């Protein structure tokens, strides 16, 4: 039974690893912005770029699940 779901377990694991990586990237960015005395406008641009990257990753996953569900 486990053999049947090995692909699903691998894909979930990969998504979890990427989520953890995004979390640590966010923590590092927060630390760099705090220590670098970056202006508020620059901080917002950096957080927007990080958010868009994460949102693109989530959107890709949703589209992929949708396509796999319909057989494309």
N, C-alpha and C positions, 0 to 999 in steps of 0.2 A: 504494500500500500504506500509506503514512503517513497518507493521508486517512482510511482505515478506522479507525485507532487514535487519531485526534486527541482524541476524547472521553476515552479511557482515559489518555492522556498528560496532559491537562488535570487530571483528577481526581487522578492521582498527584502532579502538581505542587502542587496545592492542599493535599493532605495533607502534603507535605513542608514547604511554607511554614508551615502551622499547627504542625507539629512544631518547627520552628526557632523560631517565636514562643514556644511553650511553654518551650523551652529558655532563651531570653533572659529570659522572665518569671521563671523559676526562679533564674537568676543574679542578677537584680535583687532578688528577694525575699531571697535569701541575703545580699546586701550590706546591704540595709536592716535585716534582723534582726541582723546582726553589729554594725552601727554604732549601732543603737538600743538595745542592751543589753536585748533582750526576754527575759522569763523563759522557761525551758525549756518550761513548759506552753503558753504562748502560741505559741512556735515550732512545737510539735507540731500545734497547731490550724491554724496557717497552712499548714504542709506538708500536712496532711491535706486541707484545702480545695483546695490546688493539685493534689494527687494525684487527688482525686475528679473534678475538672474534666478532667484529662487522661484518666483512666479512662473517663469518660463520652464523651469524644471518640473514643477507640479503640473503645468498645462500639458507638457509633453507626456507625462505619465498618464494623465486622464485620457488624452487622445489615443495613446497606445492601447490602453485597456479597452476603450470604445471600439477601436478597429479590430483588436483581437477577438472581441466578443461577437462582432458581426461577421468575422471570417475574412476580413480584408488582409 
